[in-house]
């Protein structure tokens, strides 16, 4: 999934800095809300929503873990 010009997925999300993860989290939350407003979603829309919903909890967890141990 392309976020702020970076290819972010379930395999590489841990490689990004904390600030980037927070930006990705914000963008994913916004994207998921926008998907809910689509009346007749296409297959591509549903696939993007699925990827966003899969990636968001992973990023949230990584932010939480890094915040607790002081990593950036």
C-alpha positions in Angstrom: 0.0 0.0 0.0 1.4 3.4 -1.0 1.4 5.9 2.0 3.1 9.2 1.6 5.1 7.9 -1.3 6.4 4.8 0.5 5.4 1.3 -0.1 4.2 0.1 3.3 3.0 -3.4 4.0 2.8 -6.1 6.7 6.4 -7.1 6.1 8.2 -3.8 6.1 6.2 -1.4 8.4 8.7 -1.9 11.3 11.5 -0.4 9.2 10.0 3.1 9.3 10.7 5.8 11.9 8.1 6.6 14.7 7.1 9.9 13.1 6.4 8.1 9.8 4.4 5.4 11.5 2.2 8.1 13.2 1.6 9.7 9.8 0.8 6.3 8.3 -1.6 5.6 11.2 -3.4 8.9 10.7 -3.7 8.4 6.9 -5.0 4.8 7.3 -7.6 5.9 9.8 -8.8 8.6 7.4 -8.7 6.2 4.4 -10.8 3.6 6.3 -13.4 6.2 7.1 -13.5 7.3 3.5 -14.0 3.7 2.3 -17.1 3.4 4.5 -18.7 6.3 2.6 -18.4 4.7 -0.8 -21.9 3.5 -1.9 -20.9 1.0 -4.6 -17.3 0.0 -3.9 -15.2 -1.6 -6.7 -13.1 -4.6 -6.1 -10.0 -2.4 -6.0 -11.7 -0.2 -3.3 -12.5 -3.3 -1.2 -9.0 -4.6 -1.6 -7.5 -1.2 -0.5 -9.8 -1.1 2.5 -8.8 -4.7 3.5 -5.1 -3.8 3.3 -5.7 -0.7 5.4 -7.6 -2.6 8.0 -4.9 -5.2 8.1 -2.1 -2.8 8.4 -3.6 -0.3 10.9 -3.5 -2.5 14.0 0.1 -3.6 13.3 1.2 0.0 13.1 -0.7 0.9 16.2 0.9 -1.9 18.1 4.4 -0.9 16.8 3.9 2.7 18.0 2.7 1.4 21.4 5.7 -0.9 21.8 8.2 1.8 20.7 6.6 4.4 23.0 7.0 2.1 26.0 10.7 1.3 25.4 11.7 4.7 24.2 12.7 3.7 20.7 12.3 6.0 17.7 
